[in-house]
Structure formats: C-alpha cells, structure tokens
Amino acid sequence: MHSKLDEAVAEKIYAAEKDVATVRIAIIALNSFVYVFLLSWEHVIPWMADGVLSLAWAYGLIVYFLKPYQRFPILLSSYFTSLTDALLITMWLHATGGFDSPFYVLWYVSIAAVAYRWNGRDTMI
C-alpha cells in the first residue's frame, strides 16, 4: 500500500523529469538553430550531425510526449535518459568538431541535469 508521502515523492520526481524533458527540447531547438544558421562548417561531419539532430529530436519528443518516467520504474527511466543524453551529446560533439566543437558546453548541461535529477552535491564532487 502506498502512503501519501510516497505519492508526493513520486509526483515531485515526475515534475522534475518533466522539467528535464522540457529543457532537453529547448536545448535541441537551440542547437538546431545554431547548427543551421550560425555554425562554421569547417570541422563538421554533415551526415553525422544531421543524423544526430534527427535522433535527438525524435528522442526528445518521445520522452516529452510519451513520458516514460510515468510508465517505467523511475530509476530505470532516469538511467536510460541520462545515458542516452550522454551518448547523443558525445556523438554531437564528434560530428561538430570534436574537442574544438562550440557545443562543448553541453557536457556541463548534462552534468547539471544529472545533478538536478540525482543528488547535486555528490554529482559536483
């Protein structure tokens, strides 16, 4: 039997995951804009960058609209989304210039998302 406290905690977790999903969509939109209109294409692998953007949009919209964090155990969902975010960011950085990519700041966004999702103090250490 679930207590009211368990339900309140679950609702807070769902709200946090929804916030992360919204931020993810905003970041993908910003990266898409920068990629299309502002990025110097000198070190870009276009086929890979286009593929990663397509995958990121599909993934972001699926997480936002289907809300897997409400359908699956929250830890499983959070581990999966954290891992998928890291994988897509790594592929995106590789496709847009590697270590010289102007999108390197996404690693910091990813760390902040993990800190927000888990325990911020332990993540930052």
Steps between C-alpha positions, in 0.01 A plus 500: 500500500634842404498777751426863425869572549595248229246657265633850575858387434394335173323819389814705574712256301256511208503881507882503500515255210247709307717808561807314373305387191398860431857626539619220270262616222612862547868399474435295188314794343783740586765262366298454181482876449870550567593205278291615205557876513809587704750215501813516290492177301877464487527199734147362471414147385165593340349153461578415861382835637174478303447145625569593862264797479228279355553240773506768770173652378330159484634399841416835662144504368440136597616566857301824519171365367504132602639569850688172555579610855132439582483164322821333619681492833638848556861390553497291183357791303746749650801278437387446142442869427828604666693242299321592175563871560871432552520281189325757280714783638818301432391426144396865451836629621685256276289604199550872561876520550600270785690675778481826305121483470319816607243271662741372769291684760238225458712280725443752778127505428499121517680505835254759632207283385643200682555716810143623480369149451709340773688651790669821391771496764621151411492575127711812527769327707 
